[in-house]
Amino acid sequence: MKITLSSFGFKHQYLAADLVWDVRFLPNPFWVPELSPLTGLEPDVARYVLDSDSGKRFLALVEPLLLFLVSEYIERERPVLTVAVGCTGGKHRSVAVVERLSAVLQTNHRFPEVFHRDIDKE
């Protein structure tokens, strides 16, 4: 199965996928002066987003859900699964979440393609 994980910003247009998760509820690094110019690829930004209470809770729920869904889709011989994660601009929160989900899949011997559509947009 080919798995693609994509981050995007809702303000740059919705991204169609098999699964779409909106992470605009997570703390936004855009409002932190030292984090705002960075992206979700930076460890400080990822920690700010994912180590928050809501980030930890979200990951605790979504990681096993994603692994379950991948397993079910493979069992049903689906050739492709696309997962999109969106935040406001597509630069911080969605990127950090996609990177984390990619790592989780890799730990479970699934190697997704990762695409950050809006990471360089303002």
CORSUL-V708011 format. One record per pair of residues at least 24 apart in sequence whose C-alpha atoms are under 10 Angstrom apart, sorted by the first residue. I is the first residue (numbers start at 1). J is the second residue. Records with the same first field share a line. If there is no record, write none. Layout:
BEGIN
I = J, J
END
This chain:
BEGIN
1 = 70, 71, 73, 74, 77, 78, 79, 80, 81, 110, 111, 112
2 = 74, 78, 79, 80, 81, 82, 110, 111, 112, 113
3 = 70, 79, 80, 81, 82, 83, 102, 105, 110, 111, 112, 113, 114
4 = 80, 81, 82, 83, 84, 98, 102, 111, 112, 113, 114, 115
5 = 81, 82, 83, 84, 85, 95, 97, 98, 99, 101, 102, 112, 113, 114, 115, 116
6 = 82, 83, 84, 85, 86, 90, 94, 95, 97, 98, 99, 102, 112, 113, 114, 115, 116, 117, 118
7 = 83, 84, 85, 86, 87, 89, 90, 91, 92, 93, 94, 95, 96, 97, 98, 99, 114, 115, 116, 117, 118, 119
8 = 84, 85, 86, 87, 88, 89, 90, 91, 92, 93, 94, 95, 98, 115, 116, 117, 118, 119
9 = 85, 86, 87, 88, 89, 90, 91, 92, 93, 94, 95, 116, 117, 118, 119, 121, 122
10 = 85, 86, 87, 88, 89, 90, 118
11 = 86, 87, 88, 89, 90, 118, 122
12 = 88, 89, 90, 117, 118, 121, 122
13 = 86, 88, 89, 118
14 = 84, 86
15 = 83, 84, 85, 86, 117
16 = 82, 83, 84
17 = 81, 82, 83, 84, 85
18 = 80, 81, 82, 83, 84
19 = 66, 69, 81, 82, 83, 84, 85
20 = 82, 83, 84, 85, 86
21 = 62, 83, 84, 85, 86, 87, 94, 97
22 = 84, 85, 86, 87, 88, 93, 94
23 = 49, 55, 58, 85, 86, 87, 88, 93, 94, 97
24 = 85, 86, 87, 88, 89, 90, 93, 94
25 = 54, 55, 58, 87, 88, 93
26 = 50, 52, 53, 54, 55, 56, 58, 87, 93, 94
27 = 51, 52, 53, 54, 55, 92, 93
28 = 87, 88, 92, 93
29 = 91, 92, 93
30 = 88, 89, 91, 92, 93
35 = 92
36 = 91, 92
37 = 91, 92, 122
38 = 91, 92, 119
39 = 90, 91, 92, 93, 94, 95, 96, 119, 120
40 = 90, 91, 92, 93, 94, 95, 96, 97, 98, 99, 116, 119
41 = 91, 92, 93, 95, 96, 97, 98, 99, 100, 116, 119
42 = 92, 95, 96
43 = 96
45 = 92, 93, 95, 96
46 = 92, 93, 94, 95, 96, 97, 99, 100
47 = 96
48 = 92, 93, 96
49 = 92, 93, 94, 96, 97
50 = 93, 96, 97, 100
55 = 93, 97
58 = 97
59 = 97, 100, 101
62 = 101
63 = 100, 101, 104, 105
64 = 104
66 = 101, 104, 105
67 = 101, 104, 105, 108, 110
70 = 105, 110
81 = 112
82 = 112, 113
83 = 112, 114
84 = 114, 115, 116
85 = 116
86 = 118
89 = 118, 119, 120, 121, 122
90 = 116, 117, 118, 119, 120, 121, 122
91 = 116, 117, 118, 119, 120, 121, 122
92 = 118, 119
94 = 118, 119
95 = 119
END
